[in-house]
Amino acid sequence: MIMNNWHPDADMQDKIKFECRMISDLLCQKNESYGDSACSPLQIFSKLEADDAICARIDDKLSRIANRGLNGDTEDTLFDLIGYLVLLQIARKDQVKEKTKEMDLNGVGC
């Protein structure tokens, strides 16, 4: 991914949209490459649920930033961190939907 900046005359809303598009593009590219491994982990070695596994990855990214700071070498870590926060939001919403489905089926008989 090329980390370009917005136009120098861009207003704040355009800057926000640009940055969000970059995160969206990054997440979609990684999803295409790795599949839905963040929100639907294989659980071969780790038995963590998706949201807990994502939180562990967030901790790793925060640790890297804490140890190395934010600079040109860690810019990708910042984008990964933002991406994991988006994935955490999705995983948490998916969990609520799954629990709702389970509740809806309780007491239903054929």
N, C-alpha and C positions, 0 to 999 in steps of 0.2 A: 504494500500500500504506500502511496506517495503522500507524505504529510505536507500538503500545501496550506497556505493561509488564505484567508478571505481577502477580498479587495480592500485596499487601504481606506476607501471611502464608505465601506459597508457600515450600516447602522447595527445596533446591538441585536436586533431580531434576526438580521441576516447572519450575523456571527453565530448566534445560537443554532439556527437552522443548519448552517454549514457544519458545525461541530457534531451535531446530532446525526447528520447524514453520514459523516465519517465513521461514527461509532456503529451506526446501522450497517454500513457497507462492510466494516470489519467483522461484525457478528455474522452477517450473511455469508461472507467468504469462509469464515471458520466453520460455520455450520455445513457448508457445502463440502469442505475438506474433511471434517471430522464426524459429520452426522450430528445427531442430537445427543452427543455424549455428555453434555453438561446437565441437561434437564432429564435425560433418560440414561443414567449411567449403567454400564454392563454389570457392575458390582461383582467382578471376578475377585479382585484382591480386597478392595474397600467395600464394606457393606453399608456405607453411609447413604442416607437418602440424598436426593439431588440437592436440596437446599443446604444441608450440612456439608456436602462435598464442595459446593460453590463457596460457602463461607470459609472453608479451609483454604481454597485457592485465593480468596480475597485476603486472608491473613498472610499468605505467602507473598502476595504483591505488596501489601503494606510493609512487610518486613524488608523487602528489597528496597522500597522507597526510603524507609527509615535508615537502612544501612548505607545506601549509595546516594541518597538525595534525588532531587528532580533535576535532570539535565538532559542533554542530547542523547546520552547513553541509556537513559531510563524512560524516555518519552513513550516507548512502546509499552512499558509497564503501566504507565498512567492510563493509556488507552485500554489495556487489558483490564485494569481495575474498574474503570467505568463500564466496560462491557460485562464484567462479572456481576456488577451491581444490577444491571438491566436483566441479566439471566436469573439472578436471585429473585427479582420481582416476578418474573415469569414463572419460575419454579414454585414460588409461594402461592401464586394464583392458581396454578395447576393443581397443587395440593388441595386447596379449598374446593375446587371443582370435583376432584376425585372423592373427597369426603362427602360432598353434597350428593353425588351419584349413589354412594353407599347408603346414605340415609334415606334417599328416595326409594330404594329397593327394599328396605326393611319392612316386613309385614306384608309384602306383595306376594300373593300366591296365584298359582295357575289352576 
